[in-house]
Amino acid sequence: TTEIYTLSLHDALPISNCCQQTIMKLFLLTWCLGLARAGNIVEELTKAGATTLVEFVEAAGLAEALQGEGPFSVAAPDNAAFAKLPADLVATLKADTELLKKVLLSHVVSGMTATSDMMMNDMTVDTMAGIQHRINVYLKSDYYDGFITINGKRVKKADIMADNGVIHMVTDVIYPFTPDSTITDLVASDARFSTLLAAVSAAGLADTLASPGPFTVFAPTNAAFDKVPAATLAGLLADKVALTKVLLRHVVPGTIYQKGIYWTTHETAGGDMDDKIATQVFKNQVVKVVSYAGGNRVGARVEEYDILASNGVIHAIDTVI
């Protein structure tokens, strides 16, 4: 009996030590979790190094609001994003508190914690500034998570959690605002596209390009149409079926901002295999758009990217494809 008792007492000592160690580990874990507790939006922006944004938030008198209950989803430009802004725009924002407030609130969605796994391609959200943002998810597959843009600005780090929402760091300030104008409105108001407007009207496509879409339009400028022989252009404008086919070849369903353009082929609104186009990306942000309609290769270079519309985006090109 004595032997059994001794063994039992001996065995009890390590168990006691083990319990003490477990308690200590749980205590330390609880302490660490307390330290790691997420702060509010403003606190987490500061931790993330977005000090310029925080300075502007404080200057606009929005710090208290973003420390409130929320929830908020914030697209947060990093310091490098603000450094890209023209000096005169920065001066204007500093001098005009109401404009600064509007710009900052256009980066905030209230009433939801929109984490990256909730974001779908071409979904739209309304910001606290009353301006709608379009979210896109590019290159997502079974093997790659892809990447997200907000109004064409790339998310560089997603899902920084705060106790009153979530932050997504973006590479650029989301400005200027997306206008209320449709693609048709923008083409009509830009003198560079007067020939395109005439062609769209002749083909009866103005209402289509004013519909919700969304669409990406590779829009030939007047100089692009000038490359087409006058007799050929006149004949095209007189042939509604042929004209419609050519114009729809310049329209891709969905929104493809500059940052979402890569080497691939695209189905166009033309619908036929012959109407597919290819985008090709080169150094120095050079992008070409290529058509092989009728067995003929025609390439155009993008001259201006990301002309924002309420129902998509326009990229100006130098050749009719």
Secondary structure, 3 states (H helix, E strand, C coil): CHHHHHHHHHHHHHHHHHHHHHHHHHHHHHHHHHHCCCCCHHHHHHHCCCHHHHHHHHHCCCHHHHCCCCCEEEEEECHHHHHCCCHHHHHHHHHCHHHHHHHHHCCEEECCCCCHHHCCCCEEEECCCCCEEEEEEECCCCCCCCEEEECCEEEEEEEEEECCEEEEEECCCCCCCCCCCCHHHHHHHCHHHHHHHHHHHHHCCCCHHHCCCCEEEEEECHHHHHCCCHHHHHHHHHCHHHHHHHHHCCEEECCCCHHHCCCEEECCCCCCHHHCEEEEECHHHCEEEEECHHHCCEEEEEEEEEEEECCEEEEEECCCC
